[in-house]
Amino acid sequence: MTFGEQVVEFNSNLKYTGKLPTGFQVMNPFLDNPETLKVMKQFYDKFYTDNDRRRFIIGINPSRHGAGVTGVPFTDTKRLETVCGIEMKSAHTHEISSVFLYDVIENFGGPQLFYKEFYINSPFPLAIVRNTIKGNLNANYYDDKNLFEAVKPFMIQSLKDHISLGLDTSEVFILGKKNANFIDKINSQEHFFDKMTVLEHPRYIQQYKSKEKQLYIDKYLIALNKNS
């Protein structure tokens, strides 16, 4: 199977059956919306039709408006259509992390070049939401100690599955400093990666550092290009 076919198979079989602390729930876009499976397959068929060895970029867990809808990490429906050329008819989303990442991708040379070298996913590859009086809000796997402990075995298995696709493990790129702290704990135990390079999370940059955005784009490009 090609790299892309393996990812499609992985995503199609994703299921979280573990327990969660009260107030948290997992959303599985691949079960919740039939079109998610369709556009996700189109994406990996378009950009990953080979068995090239790629470098791994690790996010936190999908957001409700990004991969929680499209099935493609850091990709909302806007960028899925305008940059990747794949239309999603059943949903229309805008996700700020997607805006930044696709600015990086454009500066890198476009999606064909970028996805030829990199594979992006999350240690917990399904969306997590927290029930609040304001409704369901995005949650990170590390927001609650009990949540992390509950999903940790699933995360470890997920990372093993990602690596088995044929990823380069000599250096991994972690998005988000807090995320990196938790991945470091797992890596100390499992020895998945030789080196961890930590980059500020796209959402943090868009929300708090937008005036310095080009500096962060350049920082990403320097980190990602150094082995090219």
C-alpha positions in Angstrom: 0.0 0.0 0.0 1.1 3.6 -0.6 1.8 5.9 2.4 -1.6 7.6 1.7 -3.5 4.3 1.6 -2.0 3.3 5.0 -3.2 6.6 6.5 -6.7 6.2 5.1 -6.8 2.7 6.6 -5.6 4.0 10.0 -8.2 6.8 10.0 -11.0 4.5 8.8 -10.4 2.2 11.8 -10.0 4.8 14.5 -12.1 4.2 17.5 -11.6 5.3 21.1 -13.3 2.9 23.6 -11.5 4.0 26.7 -12.9 5.8 29.7 -12.9 9.6 30.0 -13.3 11.9 33.0 -16.7 13.4 33.6 -17.5 16.2 31.2 -15.2 15.1 28.4 -16.2 13.3 25.2 -14.4 12.3 22.0 -15.7 13.2 18.6 -14.8 10.9 15.7 -15.3 12.8 12.4 -14.7 9.6 10.4 -17.9 8.1 12.0 -19.9 11.3 12.4 -19.9 12.5 8.8 -19.7 10.2 5.7 -18.2 13.1 3.6 -15.3 13.4 6.0 -14.1 9.9 5.0 -14.5 10.9 1.4 -12.5 14.2 1.4 -9.9 12.7 3.7 -9.3 9.9 1.2 -9.2 12.4 -1.6 -6.5 14.4 0.3 -4.2 11.4 0.9 -4.8 10.0 -2.6 -3.7 13.4 -4.0 -0.6 14.1 -1.8 0.6 10.8 -0.5 0.6 8.4 -3.5 4.0 7.0 -2.8 6.1 5.3 -0.1 8.5 8.1 0.5 10.0 8.5 4.0 8.5 11.6 5.6 9.3 13.7 8.6 6.7 13.9 11.4 5.0 17.0 12.7 2.9 16.4 15.8 0.0 18.6 16.9 -2.1 18.2 20.0 -5.5 16.8 19.0 -7.8 17.8 16.2 -10.1 20.9 16.7 -13.8 20.8 16.1 -13.4 23.1 13.1 -10.2 21.8 11.5 -9.5 18.1 11.3 -12.5 17.4 13.5 -14.5 18.2 10.3 -12.2 17.5 7.3 -10.3 14.6 8.8 -7.1 16.4 7.6 -4.8 17.8 10.4 -4.7 21.6 10.6 -6.9 21.9 7.5 -10.3 23.6 7.6 -12.8 23.4 4.7 -11.6 26.8 3.3 -8.0 25.7 2.9 -9.0 22.2 1.9 -10.8 23.7 -1.1 -8.8 26.8 -2.0 -5.3 25.4 -1.5 -5.7 21.6 -1.8 -8.5 21.7 -4.4 -10.9 19.4 -2.5 -14.4 20.7 -1.9 -16.4 19.7 1.1 -20.1 20.3 0.7 -21.6 19.3 4.0 -19.6 21.7 6.2 -17.9 25.1 6.0 -15.3 25.9 8.6 -12.7 28.5 9.4 -9.9 27.5 11.9 -7.1 29.9 12.9 -4.4 27.2 13.2 -5.1 26.2 9.6 -4.6 29.8 8.5 -1.0 29.9 9.9 0.0 26.5 8.8 -1.1 27.1 5.2 0.9 30.3 5.2 3.9 28.2 6.2 3.0 25.7 3.4 2.8 28.5 0.8 6.2 29.9 1.9 7.6 26.3 1.8 6.6 26.0 -1.9 3.0 24.8 -1.8 1.2 21.7 -0.7 2.7 19.3 -3.2 6.2 20.0 -2.0 5.3 20.3 1.7 3.3 17.1 1.9 6.0 15.2 -0.1 8.3 15.8 2.9 6.0 16.0 5.9 3.2 14.1 7.6 1.2 15.8 10.2 -1.0 14.2 12.8 -1.7 14.2 16.5 -0.8 11.7 19.3 -4.5 11.7 20.1 -6.0 11.8 16.5 -9.6 12.4 17.5 -11.3 15.6 18.6 -11.9 16.1 22.4 -14.6 18.4 23.6 -15.5 19.5 27.1 -19.1 20.0 28.2 -19.6 23.4 29.8 -22.5 25.8 30.5 -21.5 27.5 27.2 -21.8 24.3 25.3 -19.2 22.0 23.9 -15.7 23.6 23.7 -12.5 22.3 22.3 -10.3 20.5 24.8 -6.6 19.5 24.7 -5.6 16.0 25.9 -3.4 17.7 28.6 -6.1 20.1 30.0 -6.9 17.7 32.8 -4.5 15.3 34.5 -7.1 12.5 34.6 -7.9 13.0 31.0 -4.2 12.6 30.0 -3.8 9.5 32.1 -7.0 8.1 30.5 -5.9 8.7 26.9 -2.2 8.0 27.4 -2.2 4.3 26.3 -4.2 5.2 23.2 -1.7 8.0 22.4 1.2 5.7 22.7 -0.4 3.2 20.4 -1.3 5.9 18.0 2.3 7.2 17.8 3.5 3.7 17.2 1.0 3.3 14.4 2.0 6.6 12.8 5.7 5.7 13.0 5.0 2.3 11.4 3.9 4.2 8.2 7.6 4.6 7.6 8.3 8.0 9.2 11.8 9.4 9.9 12.2 9.3 13.7 15.6 11.0 13.8 13.9 14.3 14.5 10.3 15.1 15.3 8.6 18.5 15.2 6.3 19.3 18.1 3.7 22.1 17.9 3.2 23.8 21.2 5.5 24.0 24.2 3.0 22.4 26.7 2.3 19.6 24.1 6.1 19.0 23.9 6.3 18.5 27.7 3.9 15.7 27.5 5.3 14.1 24.4 8.7 14.3 26.1 7.3 12.2 29.0 6.1 9.6 26.5 9.3 9.7 24.5 11.4 9.2 27.7 9.4 6.0 28.3 9.1 4.7 24.7 12.2 6.2 22.9 10.3 6.9 19.7 12.4 9.9 18.6 16.0 10.8 18.7 15.5 14.6 18.7 12.5 16.8 19.5 12.3 20.3 17.8 9.6 22.4 19.5 7.8 25.1 17.6 5.1 27.5 18.9 1.6 26.3 18.1 -0.1 27.9 15.1 -3.1 28.9 17.2 -0.9 30.7 19.8 0.8 32.6 17.0 -2.4 33.6 15.3 -4.1 34.7 18.5 -1.2 36.4 20.4 1.7 37.0 18.0 -0.1 38.0 14.7 2.0 41.2 14.4 5.1 39.0 14.4 3.6 36.3 12.1 6.3 36.5 9.5 9.0 35.9 12.1 7.3 32.7 13.2 6.8 31.6 9.6 10.5 32.1 9.1 11.3 30.2 12.3 9.2 27.2 11.0 10.9 27.3 7.6 14.4 27.3 9.1 13.5 24.4 11.3 11.8 22.4 8.6 14.2 23.1 5.8 17.5 22.3 7.6 17.4 18.7 6.5 16.2 19.3 3.0 
